Amino acid sequence: MRFGRRKRGKSGPGAEGQGPADAGAQDAPTVEGGEPGAEGEGEPGGLIAGTRAALRPVKKRHVVVASLGLMGFAAAGLLLFSAASFWWTSQPSFCNKCHVMEKYVDTWDASPHTGVNCESCHINPGFFAFMGGKVAGLQVVANYIRGTFEDTSFSAAVSNAACRQCHEDMLEKTFIDEEKGIAVSHFHIIENGAKCMDCHSTVAHLNTIPIGSANFPTMDKCMRCHNGQLAPTDCDLCHIKGTPEGEPPTGTSASTKSNG
């Protein structure tokens, strides 16, 4: 009679349970990637790592959409702020914040140009001229705050291009003022290099341009061309109601007076 031999399990370090050492290895904490490590070794390090860990369950597409949305809101806010700043700094009320400008704003308000913003005249047409004028204007504000008034880099001169934005039609015909008895062909004057401000510097700011100043309109400026060589000196070419009373302007010749 044969009896089957019962198989006996392995004993020793390799027996079931793998021994105390192996059991401890199975219970040891693991870091990302499945490798065992010391406690705290795999914890997020810093704000960036923490943000990545928080966003890991979110789909990448959603993160991209959210990022683009935030950038869009920021760009829209910046654009709105810039537009509001450009508009405000173009108003006479902004210029009037400086007390030295009060008389100019007051006379502008009483002039035929009331309702026309400062930058429409004092900045040349075009985007780049507009932006350059804004930068120069900020420099003026900075100089005023610091009390530095020697900086002459900014000019408030009004160019012909600025005037012609509204008055282009003045070049197409001879202008006749029956009340003052004057007839003027602006086309020929501008074509010969004259500036609108030679005659019209007081239109927007009235008596703030003092009589006798370099910017005050006088007949001397007319005589630059009406000198008997470039243009005739006959007074009735422009003064259609007769020769103006008084002496001829300083700088004109005796022949001019006799011809007038």
Secondary structure, DSSP 4 states (H G I P E B T S, - for coil): ---PPPP----STTSTT-HHHHHHHHHS-B-TTS-B--TTTTS--HHHHHHHHHHTTS-HHHHHHHHHHHHHHHHHHHHHHHHHHHHHTTSHHHHTTSGGGHHHHHHHHTSTTTTS-HHHHHS-SSHHHHHHHHHHHHHHHHHHHHT---------PPPHHHHHHHHGGGGSSEEEETTTTEEEEHHHHHHTT--THHHHTTTTTGGGS-TTSTTS--HHHHTTT-SSSSS---GGGTBTT-PPSSPPPTT--HHHHHH-
